[in-house]
């Protein structure tokens, strides 16, 4: 979805045929999906926000901006979506209202854009949303880059080990039966494991497929989200990284909403709906109640372990000098930098460990298979 700025000049000062001149934006925090399903992918959202902000800065009105973006769509579904939004605006709806009517945008996004329209800072909100998605995409790429190679190695390791257990070891078992000698303990262990795996491999894979299906179906269920979050936060290596990823998202979202002059309780409620991490969601429910009772933000956040002492201490200072937006912006950058650094270290550590694991497992199996032959050759010698 690229914008050809050469087209702007012919439309830049085009007068709207009807309706009010209204500024606007598009999708926010839904999942990465197909166009005109439940929303846009994060990449398309980031590009849309950035391009719409650029068009506004060039003096293009909302109708012409949407027409330009609509014309750049390659899929008919995309053209239809932008045409629907444009028609709603021409009919007199505000831009945030037009987006809301599509049922494809989060309350977080709609409210932010509504505040931007009312305060005349819609262009700033668009830039902040573009920055949000840019950082979110970068974090995803960092995690993907850190984990993709180890996962490939893990898959190859599993495949190699399964092949040896399922096909190679039974070949040695036939040889050992003909020898009728006493086998070493490790050899008997591998042979027994191979027999069990061959016997139960089909139920095992069916059970694994059922488990994956259950996880996929129940991934949004409260019990699953609660349990998976608790498990992640107990894992020695990942708990710190996972915590910082969601704290970066929390701080960036709060920075965006506070910059838009959103009331603190309202901002916390919107972040609660879009954060996607159970420990923070349940914590923010209590934080909202505490603030309504007169407690300060840092005091309420300090009740929960997910919000570390550094975060609450800096928020306390920001509250005292009335600079919460600035502090959340700085915290966002700090956490994002730390996540980038930790994912790099994690990737560099996991790769050699997985290779070593593969080598050790294959060496153990081969040694267990050849050890009886070594013993037999020594006895003959």
C-alpha positions as YAML, in Angstrom:
chain: A
units: angstrom
residues:
- id: 1
  name: UNK
  ca: [0.00, 0.00, 0.00]
- id: 2
  name: UNK
  ca: [2.31, 2.75, -1.26]
- id: 3
  name: UNK
  ca: [1.29, 6.36, -1.86]
- id: 4
  name: UNK
  ca: [2.39, 8.12, -5.04]
- id: 5
  name: UNK
  ca: [2.91, 11.72, -3.95]
- id: 6
  name: UNK
  ca: [2.94, 12.83, -7.57]
- id: 7
  name: UNK
  ca: [-0.82, 12.32, -7.55]
- id: 8
  name: UNK
  ca: [-1.32, 14.74, -4.70]
- id: 9
  name: UNK
  ca: [-0.89, 17.92, -6.69]
- id: 10
  name: UNK
  ca: [-3.89, 17.20, -8.90]
- id: 11
  name: UNK
  ca: [-6.11, 16.64, -5.86]
- id: 12
  name: UNK
  ca: [-4.50, 18.72, -3.18]
- id: 13
  name: UNK
  ca: [-6.94, 21.58, -3.31]
- id: 14
  name: UNK
  ca: [-9.94, 19.67, -4.60]
- id: 15
  name: UNK
  ca: [-13.07, 20.92, -2.90]
- id: 16
  name: UNK
  ca: [-15.23, 18.24, -1.33]
- id: 17
  name: UNK
  ca: [-18.50, 17.69, -3.08]
- id: 18
  name: UNK
  ca: [-20.43, 17.21, 0.12]
- id: 19
  name: UNK
  ca: [-20.09, 16.63, 3.82]
- id: 20
  name: UNK
  ca: [-17.80, 18.16, 6.37]
- id: 21
  name: UNK
  ca: [-14.08, 18.26, 6.09]
- id: 22
  name: UNK
  ca: [-12.87, 15.75, 8.65]
- id: 23
  name: UNK
  ca: [-9.45, 14.33, 9.42]
- id: 24
  name: UNK
  ca: [-8.87, 10.70, 10.23]
- id: 25
  name: UNK
  ca: [-6.97, 7.44, 10.40]
- id: 26
  name: UNK
  ca: [-7.34, 3.67, 10.33]
- id: 27
  name: UNK
  ca: [-6.78, 0.40, 12.09]
- id: 28
  name: UNK
  ca: [-5.06, -0.21, 15.39]
- id: 29
  name: UNK
  ca: [-4.56, -3.26, 17.50]
- id: 30
  name: UNK
  ca: [-6.27, -6.20, 15.92]
- id: 31
  name: UNK
  ca: [-4.37, -9.29, 14.88]
- id: 32
  name: UNK
  ca: [-2.29, -9.82, 11.77]
- id: 33
  name: UNK
  ca: [-4.87, -11.05, 9.29]
- id: 34
  name: UNK
  ca: [-6.27, -10.86, 5.84]
- id: 35
  name: UNK
  ca: [-7.57, -7.57, 4.57]
- id: 36
  name: UNK
  ca: [-11.23, -7.04, 5.32]
- id: 37
  name: UNK
  ca: [-11.37, -9.90, 7.81]
- id: 38
  name: UNK
  ca: [-11.05, -8.61, 11.35]
- id: 39
  name: UNK
  ca: [-8.54, -5.83, 10.56]
- id: 40
  name: UNK
  ca: [-5.16, -5.13, 9.01]
- id: 41
  name: UNK
  ca: [-1.78, -6.64, 9.70]
- id: 42
  name: UNK
  ca: [0.48, -4.53, 11.88]
- id: 43
  name: UNK
  ca: [2.62, -3.69, 8.86]
- id: 44
  name: UNK
  ca: [-0.37, -2.33, 6.94]
- id: 45
  name: UNK
  ca: [-1.53, -0.38, 9.97]
- id: 46
  name: UNK
  ca: [1.86, 1.25, 10.42]
- id: 47
  name: UNK
  ca: [2.05, 2.14, 6.74]
- id: 48
  name: UNK
  ca: [-1.50, 3.49, 6.69]
- id: 49
  name: UNK
  ca: [-1.02, 5.73, 9.72]
- id: 50
  name: UNK
  ca: [2.27, 7.01, 8.37]
- id: 51
  name: UNK
  ca: [0.88, 7.74, 4.90]
- id: 52
  name: UNK
  ca: [-2.29, 9.38, 6.17]
- id: 53
  name: UNK
  ca: [-0.26, 11.65, 8.46]
- id: 54
  name: UNK
  ca: [2.01, 12.52, 5.53]
- id: 55
  name: UNK
  ca: [-0.97, 13.37, 3.33]
- id: 56
  name: UNK
  ca: [-2.45, 15.61, 6.01]
- id: 57
  name: UNK
  ca: [0.88, 17.40, 6.35]
- id: 58
  name: UNK
  ca: [0.83, 17.96, 2.57]
- id: 59
  name: UNK
  ca: [-2.54, 19.70, 2.90]
- id: 60
  name: UNK
  ca: [-4.65, 16.91, 1.43]
- id: 61
  name: UNK
  ca: [-8.23, 16.74, 2.77]
- id: 62
  name: UNK
  ca: [-9.56, 13.55, 4.26]
- id: 63
  name: UNK
  ca: [-11.68, 12.58, 1.28]
- id: 64
  name: UNK
  ca: [-8.85, 12.99, -1.22]
- id: 65
  name: UNK
  ca: [-6.46, 11.18, 1.12]
- id: 66
  name: UNK
  ca: [-8.79, 8.19, 1.33]
- id: 67
  name: UNK
  ca: [-9.27, 8.21, -2.44]
- id: 68
  name: UNK
  ca: [-5.51, 8.13, -2.93]
- id: 69
  name: UNK
  ca: [-5.10, 5.26, -0.50]
- id: 70
  name: UNK
  ca: [-8.07, 3.44, -1.99]
- id: 71
  name: UNK
  ca: [-6.58, 3.72, -5.48]
- id: 72
  name: UNK
  ca: [-3.36, 2.11, -4.26]
- id: 73
  name: UNK
  ca: [-5.12, -1.00, -2.95]
- id: 74
  name: UNK
  ca: [-4.43, -4.13, -4.97]
- id: 75
  name: UNK
  ca: [-7.24, -6.19, -3.46]
- id: 76
  name: UNK
  ca: [-10.89, -5.46, -4.02]
- id: 77
  name: UNK
  ca: [-11.61, -5.94, -0.32]
- id: 78
  name: UNK
  ca: [-9.24, -3.11, 0.53]
- id: 79
  name: UNK
  ca: [-10.83, -0.79, -2.01]
- id: 80
  name: UNK
  ca: [-14.26, -1.63, -0.63]
- id: 81
  name: UNK
  ca: [-13.20, -0.91, 2.95]
- id: 82
  name: UNK
  ca: [-11.79, 2.54, 2.17]
- id: 83
  name: UNK
  ca: [-14.75, 3.35, -0.04]
- id: 84
  name: UNK
  ca: [-17.08, 2.48, 2.85]
- id: 85
  name: UNK
  ca: [-15.20, 4.76, 5.24]
- id: 86
  name: UNK
  ca: [-15.10, 7.56, 2.68]
- id: 87
  name: UNK
  ca: [-18.84, 7.29, 1.99]
- id: 88
  name: UNK
  ca: [-19.60, 7.43, 5.72]
- id: 89
  name: UNK
  ca: [-17.58, 10.64, 6.04]
- id: 90
  name: UNK
  ca: [-19.25, 12.20, 3.00]
- id: 91
  name: UNK
  ca: [-22.59, 11.36, 4.63]
- id: 92
  name: UNK
  ca: [-21.62, 13.46, 7.62]
- id: 93
  name: UNK
  ca: [-20.01, 11.03, 10.07]
- id: 94
  name: UNK
  ca: [-16.85, 11.96, 11.90]
- id: 95
  name: UNK
  ca: [-13.81, 9.97, 10.93]
- id: 96
  name: UNK
  ca: [-13.52, 8.08, 14.19]
- id: 97
  name: UNK
  ca: [-17.25, 7.36, 14.01]
- id: 98
  name: UNK
  ca: [-16.87, 6.09, 10.44]
- id: 99
  name: UNK
  ca: [-14.15, 3.72, 11.57]
- id: 100
  name: UNK
  ca: [-16.21, 2.57, 14.52]
- id: 101
  name: UNK
  ca: [-19.13, 1.70, 12.25]
- id: 102
  name: UNK
  ca: [-16.98, -0.84, 10.40]
- id: 103
  name: UNK
  ca: [-16.60, -2.84, 13.65]
- id: 104
  name: UNK
  ca: [-12.96, -3.45, 12.69]
- id: 105
  name: UNK
  ca: [-11.22, -1.11, 15.11]
- id: 106
  name: UNK
  ca: [-10.52, -1.26, 18.83]
- id: 107
  name: UNK
  ca: [-12.03, 1.09, 21.40]
- id: 108
  name: UNK
  ca: [-8.49, 2.19, 22.15]
- id: 109
  name: UNK
  ca: [-8.00, 3.37, 18.61]
- id: 110
  name: UNK
  ca: [-11.43, 4.94, 18.19]
- id: 111
  name: UNK
  ca: [-11.10, 6.90, 21.41]
- id: 112
  name: UNK
  ca: [-7.60, 8.12, 20.58]
- id: 113
  name: UNK
  ca: [-8.68, 9.32, 17.15]
- id: 114
  name: UNK
  ca: [-11.80, 10.94, 18.58]
- id: 115
  name: UNK
  ca: [-9.65, 12.89, 21.04]
- id: 116
  name: UNK
  ca: [-7.35, 13.83, 18.17]
- id: 117
  name: UNK
  ca: [-10.28, 15.15, 16.13]
- id: 118
  name: UNK
  ca: [-11.71, 17.16, 19.03]
- id: 119
  name: UNK
  ca: [-8.36, 18.65, 20.04]
- id: 120
  name: UNK
  ca: [-7.15, 19.34, 16.49]
- id: 121
  name: UNK
  ca: [-4.13, 17.08, 17.02]
- id: 122
  name: UNK
  ca: [-5.18, 14.21, 14.80]
- id: 123
  name: UNK
  ca: [-1.97, 14.40, 12.79]
- id: 124
  name: UNK
  ca: [0.04, 13.95, 16.00]
- id: 125
  name: UNK
  ca: [-2.09, 10.96, 17.00]
- id: 126
  name: UNK
  ca: [-1.54, 9.40, 13.58]
- id: 127
  name: UNK
  ca: [2.22, 9.80, 13.94]
- id: 128
  name: UNK
  ca: [2.12, 8.25, 17.42]
- id: 129
  name: UNK
  ca: [0.07, 5.31, 16.17]
- id: 130
  name: UNK
  ca: [2.50, 4.80, 13.29]
- id: 131
  name: UNK
  ca: [5.36, 4.83, 15.79]
- id: 132
  name: UNK
  ca: [3.51, 2.35, 17.99]
- id: 133
  name: UNK
  ca: [3.17, -0.16, 15.17]
- id: 134
  name: UNK
  ca: [6.70, 0.45, 13.96]
- id: 135
  name: UNK
  ca: [8.03, -0.47, 17.40]
- id: 136
  name: UNK
  ca: [5.65, -3.42, 17.69]
- id: 137
  name: UNK
  ca: [6.78, -4.77, 14.33]
- id: 138
  name: UNK
  ca: [10.43, -4.30, 15.28]
- id: 139
  name: UNK
  ca: [9.92, -6.23, 18.52]
- id: 140
  name: UNK
  ca: [8.24, -9.07, 16.62]
- id: 141
  name: UNK
  ca: [11.09, -9.20, 14.14]
- id: 142
  name: UNK
  ca: [13.65, -9.23, 16.92]
- id: 143
  name: UNK
  ca: [11.92, -12.14, 18.62]
- id: 144
  name: UNK
  ca: [11.48, -13.95, 15.32]
- id: 145
  name: UNK
  ca: [15.12, -13.42, 14.45]
- id: 146
  name: UNK
  ca: [16.25, -14.65, 17.86]
- id: 147
  name: UNK
  ca: [14.06, -17.75, 17.90]
- id: 148
  name: UNK
  ca: [13.67, -18.80, 14.25]
- id: 149
  name: UNK
  ca: [17.08, -20.45, 13.85]
- id: 150
  name: UNK
  ca: [16.91, -22.32, 17.19]
- id: 151
  name: UNK
  ca: [13.42, -23.54, 16.30]
- id: 152
  name: UNK
  ca: [14.68, -24.80, 12.94]
- id: 153
  name: UNK
  ca: [17.55, -26.57, 14.68]
- id: 154
  name: UNK
  ca: [15.11, -28.01, 17.22]
- id: 155
  name: UNK
  ca: [12.87, -29.30, 14.44]
- id: 156
  name: UNK
  ca: [15.83, -30.86, 12.62]
- id: 157
  name: UNK
  ca: [17.05, -32.38, 15.87]
- id: 158
  name: UNK
  ca: [13.66, -33.87, 16.64]
- id: 159
  name: UNK
  ca: [13.39, -35.23, 13.10]
- id: 160
  name: UNK
  ca: [16.85, -36.79, 13.20]
- id: 161
  name: UNK
  ca: [16.29, -38.36, 16.61]
- id: 162
  name: UNK
  ca: [12.86, -39.71, 15.64]
- id: 163
  name: UNK
  ca: [14.30, -41.19, 12.44]
- id: 164
  name: UNK
  ca: [17.06, -42.94, 14.36]
- id: 165
  name: UNK
  ca: [14.72, -44.22, 17.07]
- id: 166
  name: UNK
  ca: [12.07, -45.33, 14.59]
- id: 167
  name: UNK
  ca: [14.23, -46.86, 11.82]
- id: 168
  name: UNK
  ca: [17.94, -47.12, 12.71]
- id: 169
  name: UNK
  ca: [17.68, -48.57, 16.22]
- id: 170
  name: UNK
  ca: [15.31, -51.41, 15.15]
- id: 171
  name: UNK
  ca: [17.90, -52.49, 12.57]
- id: 172
  name: UNK
  ca: [20.49, -52.83, 15.34]
- id: 173
  name: UNK
  ca: [17.91, -54.62, 17.51]
- id: 174
  name: UNK
  ca: [17.60, -57.39, 14.91]
- id: 175
  name: UNK
  ca: [21.37, -57.82, 14.91]
- id: 176
  name: UNK
  ca: [21.52, -57.95, 18.71]
- id: 177
  name: UNK
  ca: [18.81, -60.63, 18.81]
- id: 178
  name: UNK
  ca: [20.91, -62.88, 16.62]
- id: 179
  name: UNK
  ca: [23.98, -62.32, 18.79]
- id: 180
  name: UNK
  ca: [22.06, -63.34, 21.94]
- id: 181
  name: UNK
  ca: [24.58, -61.67, 24.18]
- id: 182
  name: UNK
  ca: [24.21, -59.55, 27.29]
- id: 183
  name: UNK
  ca: [23.68, -55.95, 26.25]
- id: 184
  name: UNK
  ca: [24.94, -52.86, 28.10]
- id: 185
  name: UNK
  ca: [22.43, -50.92, 30.17]
- id: 186
  name: UNK
  ca: [22.40, -47.88, 27.85]
- id: 187
  name: UNK
  ca: [21.81, -50.11, 24.83]
- id: 188
  name: UNK
  ca: [18.87, -51.86, 26.49]
- id: 189
  name: UNK
  ca: [17.49, -48.46, 27.50]
- id: 190
  name: UNK
  ca: [17.57, -47.15, 23.92]
- id: 191
  name: UNK
  ca: [16.13, -50.39, 22.54]
- id: 192
  name: UNK
  ca: [13.26, -50.30, 25.05]
- id: 193
  name: UNK
  ca: [12.56, -46.66, 24.25]
- id: 194
  name: UNK
  ca: [12.54, -47.48, 20.52]
- id: 195
  name: UNK
  ca: [10.03, -50.31, 21.10]
- id: 196
  name: UNK
  ca: [7.71, -48.07, 23.11]
- id: 197
  name: UNK
  ca: [8.00, -45.25, 20.59]
- id: 198
  name: UNK
  ca: [7.23, -47.57, 17.67]
- id: 199
  name: UNK
  ca: [4.27, -49.04, 19.53]
- id: 200
  name: UNK
  ca: [2.77, -45.75, 20.67]
- id: 201
  name: UNK
  ca: [3.95, -43.33, 17.99]
- id: 202
  name: UNK
  ca: [0.53, -42.97, 16.36]
- id: 203
  name: UNK
  ca: [-1.34, -42.24, 19.64]
- id: 204
  name: UNK
  ca: [1.50, -39.91, 20.61]
- id: 205
  name: UNK
  ca: [1.25, -37.83, 17.44]
- id: 206
  name: UNK
  ca: [-2.56, -37.83, 17.59]
- id: 207
  name: UNK
  ca: [-2.39, -36.64, 21.17]
- id: 208
  name: UNK
  ca: [0.09, -33.93, 20.21]
- id: 209
  name: UNK
  ca: [-2.17, -32.79, 17.37]
- id: 210
  name: UNK
  ca: [-5.14, -32.74, 19.76]
- id: 211
  name: UNK
  ca: [-3.14, -30.69, 22.25]
- id: 212
  name: UNK
  ca: [-2.14, -28.15, 19.60]
- id: 213
  name: UNK
  ca: [-5.75, -27.92, 18.45]
- id: 214
  name: UNK
  ca: [-6.96, -27.41, 22.03]
- id: 215
  name: UNK
  ca: [-4.40, -24.67, 22.61]
- id: 216
  name: UNK
  ca: [-5.45, -22.92, 19.40]
- id: 217
  name: UNK
  ca: [-9.15, -23.11, 20.23]
- id: 218
  name: UNK
  ca: [-8.74, -22.08, 23.87]
- id: 219
  name: UNK
  ca: [-6.02, -19.46, 23.36]
- id: 220
  name: UNK
  ca: [-8.44, -16.64, 24.20]
- id: 221
  name: UNK
  ca: [-10.11, -18.40, 27.12]
- id: 222
  name: UNK
  ca: [-9.50, -16.84, 30.53]
- id: 223
  name: UNK
  ca: [-8.12, -20.03, 32.11]
- id: 224
  name: UNK
  ca: [-5.65, -20.52, 29.28]
- id: 225
  name: UNK
  ca: [-4.45, -16.90, 29.23]
- id: 226
  name: UNK
  ca: [-4.04, -16.92, 32.99]
- id: 227
  name: UNK
  ca: [-2.19, -20.23, 33.05]
- id: 228
  name: UNK
  ca: [0.08, -19.49, 30.10]
- id: 229
  name: UNK
  ca: [1.04, -16.09, 31.52]
- id: 230
  name: UNK
  ca: [1.84, -17.66, 34.90]
- id: 231
  name: UNK
  ca: [3.97, -20.31, 33.18]
- id: 232
  name: UNK
  ca: [5.88, -17.73, 31.11]
- id: 233
  name: UNK
  ca: [6.62, -15.62, 34.17]
- id: 234
  name: UNK
  ca: [8.13, -18.66, 35.93]
- id: 235
  name: UNK
  ca: [10.54, -19.56, 33.14]
- id: 236
  name: UNK
  ca: [14.06, -18.51, 34.20]
- id: 237
  name: UNK
  ca: [15.23, -17.11, 30.86]
- id: 238
  name: UNK
  ca: [12.02, -15.80, 29.33]
- id: 239
  name: UNK
  ca: [10.24, -14.22, 32.29]
- id: 240
  name: UNK
  ca: [12.33, -11.03, 32.29]
- id: 241
  name: UNK
  ca: [12.13, -10.66, 28.51]
- id: 242
  name: UNK
  ca: [8.36, -11.26, 28.36]
- id: 243
  name: UNK
  ca: [7.80, -8.77, 31.18]
- id: 244
  name: UNK
  ca: [9.78, -6.05, 29.40]
- id: 245
  name: UNK
  ca: [7.99, -6.62, 26.11]
- id: 246
  name: UNK
  ca: [4.61, -5.96, 27.70]
- id: 247
  name: UNK
  ca: [5.89, -3.13, 29.88]
- id: 248
  name: UNK
  ca: [7.18, -1.44, 26.71]
- id: 249
  name: UNK
  ca: [3.74, -1.84, 25.16]
- id: 250
  name: UNK
  ca: [2.07, -0.52, 28.33]
- id: 251
  name: UNK
  ca: [4.31, 2.54, 28.48]
- id: 252
  name: UNK
  ca: [3.94, 3.35, 24.80]
- id: 253
  name: UNK
  ca: [0.15, 3.05, 24.97]
- id: 254
  name: UNK
  ca: [-0.02, 5.26, 28.06]
- id: 255
  name: UNK
  ca: [2.25, 7.82, 26.40]
- id: 256
  name: UNK
  ca: [-0.04, 7.97, 23.37]
- id: 257
  name: UNK
  ca: [-3.22, 8.39, 25.41]
- id: 258
  name: UNK
  ca: [-1.81, 10.91, 27.87]
- id: 259
  name: UNK
  ca: [-0.42, 12.95, 24.97]
- id: 260
  name: UNK
  ca: [-3.98, 12.96, 23.61]
- id: 261
  name: UNK
  ca: [-5.15, 14.45, 26.95]
- id: 262
  name: UNK
  ca: [-7.09, 11.32, 27.84]
- id: 263
  name: UNK
  ca: [-8.16, 11.13, 31.51]
- id: 264
  name: UNK
  ca: [-5.92, 8.75, 33.44]
- id: 265
  name: UNK
  ca: [-8.65, 6.28, 34.44]
- id: 266
  name: UNK
  ca: [-9.98, 6.19, 30.87]
- id: 267
  name: UNK
  ca: [-6.46, 5.64, 29.52]
- id: 268
  name: UNK
  ca: [-5.88, 2.75, 31.92]
- id: 269
  name: UNK
  ca: [-9.18, 1.19, 30.88]
- id: 270
  name: UNK
  ca: [-8.31, 1.39, 27.20]
- id: 271
  name: UNK
  ca: [-4.82, -0.04, 27.74]
- id: 272
  name: UNK
  ca: [-6.37, -2.83, 29.79]
- id: 273
  name: UNK
  ca: [-8.49, -3.86, 26.79]
- id: 274
  name: UNK
  ca: [-5.64, -3.89, 24.28]
- id: 275
  name: UNK
  ca: [-2.54, -5.00, 26.21]
- id: 276
  name: UNK
  ca: [-3.16, -8.73, 25.65]
- id: 277
  name: UNK
  ca: [-1.35, -9.95, 28.79]
- id: 278
  name: UNK
  ca: [-3.39, -11.25, 31.71]
- id: 279
  name: UNK
  ca: [-1.19, -10.12, 34.66]
- id: 280
  name: UNK
  ca: [-1.24, -6.51, 33.45]
- id: 281
  name: UNK
  ca: [-4.93, -6.64, 32.55]
- id: 282
  name: UNK
  ca: [-5.98, -7.83, 36.01]
- id: 283
  name: UNK
  ca: [-3.60, -5.38, 37.67]
- id: 284
  name: UNK
  ca: [-5.01, -2.41, 35.78]
- id: 285
  name: UNK
  ca: [-8.52, -3.30, 36.95]
- id: 286
  name: UNK
  ca: [-7.38, -2.71, 40.54]
- id: 287
  name: UNK
  ca: [-5.30, 0.33, 39.58]
- id: 288
  name: UNK
  ca: [-8.35, 2.05, 38.07]
- id: 289
  name: UNK
  ca: [-10.31, 1.51, 41.27]
- id: 290
  name: UNK
  ca: [-7.44, 2.77, 43.42]
- id: 291
  name: UNK
  ca: [-7.07, 5.96, 41.39]
- id: 292
  name: UNK
  ca: [-10.80, 6.63, 41.57]
- id: 293
  name: UNK
  ca: [-10.43, 6.41, 45.36]
- id: 294
  name: UNK
  ca: [-7.64, 9.00, 45.32]
- id: 295
  name: UNK
  ca: [-4.50, 6.84, 45.30]
- id: 296
  name: UNK
  ca: [-1.59, 7.88, 43.09]
- id: 297
  name: UNK
  ca: [-0.65, 5.85, 40.02]
- id: 298
  name: UNK
  ca: [2.76, 4.77, 41.29]
- id: 299
  name: UNK
  ca: [1.38, 3.62, 44.64]
- id: 300
  name: UNK
  ca: [-1.22, 1.42, 42.99]
- id: 301
  name: UNK
  ca: [1.20, -0.02, 40.41]
- id: 302
  name: UNK
  ca: [3.70, -0.88, 43.14]
- id: 303
  name: UNK
  ca: [1.25, -3.48, 44.52]
- id: 304
  name: UNK
  ca: [1.95, -5.75, 41.55]
- id: 305
  name: UNK
  ca: [5.19, -7.57, 40.82]
- id: 306
  name: UNK
  ca: [4.80, -7.17, 37.07]
- id: 307
  name: UNK
  ca: [5.50, -3.43, 37.50]
- id: 308
  name: UNK
  ca: [9.07, -3.34, 38.75]
- id: 309
  name: UNK
  ca: [10.48, -0.85, 41.24]
- id: 310
  name: UNK
  ca: [12.32, 1.19, 38.63]
- id: 311
  name: UNK
  ca: [9.08, 1.76, 36.71]
- id: 312
  name: UNK
  ca: [7.09, 2.80, 39.76]
- id: 313
  name: UNK
  ca: [9.88, 5.04, 41.07]
- id: 314
  name: UNK
  ca: [10.17, 6.92, 37.79]
- id: 315
  name: UNK
  ca: [6.39, 7.26, 37.54]
- id: 316
  name: UNK
  ca: [6.38, 8.71, 41.06]
- id: 317
  name: UNK
  ca: [8.87, 11.38, 39.98]
- id: 318
  name: UNK
  ca: [6.84, 12.07, 36.83]
- id: 319
  name: UNK
  ca: [3.66, 12.52, 38.86]
- id: 320
  name: UNK
  ca: [5.36, 14.98, 41.15]
- id: 321
  name: UNK
  ca: [6.51, 17.18, 38.24]
- id: 322
  name: UNK
  ca: [3.41, 16.51, 36.09]
- id: 323
  name: UNK
  ca: [5.42, 14.93, 33.24]
- id: 324
  name: UNK
  ca: [3.81, 11.50, 32.90]
- id: 325
  name: UNK
  ca: [3.76, 11.61, 29.09]
- id: 326
  name: UNK
  ca: [7.48, 12.39, 28.89]
- id: 327
  name: UNK
  ca: [8.36, 9.69, 31.41]
- id: 328
  name: UNK
  ca: [6.28, 7.04, 29.62]
- id: 329
  name: UNK
  ca: [7.98, 7.99, 26.34]
- id: 330
  name: UNK
  ca: [11.44, 7.54, 27.90]
- id: 331
  name: UNK
  ca: [10.44, 4.27, 29.56]
- id: 332
  name: UNK
  ca: [9.15, 2.99, 26.22]
- id: 333
  name: UNK
  ca: [12.53, 3.61, 24.60]
- id: 334
  name: UNK
  ca: [14.41, 2.07, 27.51]
- id: 335
  name: UNK
  ca: [12.36, -1.11, 27.56]
- id: 336
  name: UNK
  ca: [12.46, -1.42, 23.77]
- id: 337
  name: UNK
  ca: [16.26, -1.08, 23.78]
- id: 338
  name: UNK
  ca: [16.56, -3.66, 26.56]
- id: 339
  name: UNK
  ca: [14.31, -6.10, 24.69]
- id: 340
  name: UNK
  ca: [16.42, -5.68, 21.55]
- id: 341
  name: UNK
  ca: [19.61, -6.33, 23.53]
- id: 342
  name: UNK
  ca: [18.21, -9.36, 25.36]
- id: 343
  name: UNK
  ca: [16.78, -10.98, 22.24]
- id: 344
  name: UNK
  ca: [20.17, -10.66, 20.58]
- id: 345
  name: UNK
  ca: [21.87, -12.36, 23.53]
- id: 346
  name: UNK
  ca: [19.15, -15.02, 23.71]
- id: 347
  name: UNK
  ca: [19.56, -15.86, 20.04]
- id: 348
  name: UNK
  ca: [23.35, -16.09, 20.29]
- id: 349
  name: UNK
  ca: [23.10, -18.42, 23.31]
- id: 350
  name: UNK
  ca: [20.32, -20.71, 22.09]
- id: 351
  name: UNK
  ca: [21.87, -21.48, 18.70]
- id: 352
  name: UNK
  ca: [25.04, -23.25, 19.95]
- id: 353
  name: UNK
  ca: [23.11, -24.94, 22.77]
- id: 354
  name: UNK
  ca: [20.69, -26.48, 20.29]
- id: 355
  name: UNK
  ca: [23.55, -27.69, 18.08]
- id: 356
  name: UNK
  ca: [25.28, -29.21, 21.11]
- id: 357
  name: UNK
  ca: [22.02, -30.88, 22.16]
- id: 358
  name: UNK
  ca: [21.59, -32.43, 18.71]
- id: 359
  name: UNK
  ca: [25.17, -33.69, 18.67]
- id: 360
  name: UNK
  ca: [24.99, -35.17, 22.17]
- id: 361
  name: UNK
  ca: [21.71, -36.99, 21.53]
- id: 362
  name: UNK
  ca: [22.87, -38.54, 18.25]
- id: 363
  name: UNK
  ca: [26.23, -39.46, 19.74]
- id: 364
  name: UNK
  ca: [24.50, -41.11, 22.72]
- id: 365
  name: UNK
  ca: [22.25, -43.20, 20.48]
- id: 366
  name: UNK
  ca: [25.08, -44.27, 18.18]
- id: 367
  name: UNK
  ca: [27.34, -45.10, 21.12]
- id: 368
  name: UNK
  ca: [24.62, -47.23, 22.69]
- id: 369
  name: UNK
  ca: [24.20, -49.10, 19.39]
- id: 370
  name: UNK
  ca: [27.89, -49.71, 18.72]
- id: 371
  name: UNK
  ca: [28.96, -50.45, 22.29]
- id: 372
  name: UNK
  ca: [27.88, -54.14, 22.15]
- id: 373
  name: UNK
  ca: [29.87, -54.58, 18.95]
- id: 374
  name: UNK
  ca: [32.95, -53.08, 20.58]
- id: 375
  name: UNK
  ca: [32.54, -55.47, 23.51]
- id: 376
  name: UNK
  ca: [32.10, -58.43, 21.18]
- id: 377
  name: UNK
  ca: [35.21, -57.54, 19.16]
- id: 378
  name: UNK
  ca: [37.23, -57.23, 22.39]
- id: 379
  name: UNK
  ca: [36.02, -60.59, 23.63]
- id: 380
  name: UNK
  ca: [36.90, -62.24, 20.31]
- id: 381
  name: UNK
  ca: [40.31, -60.55, 20.32]
...
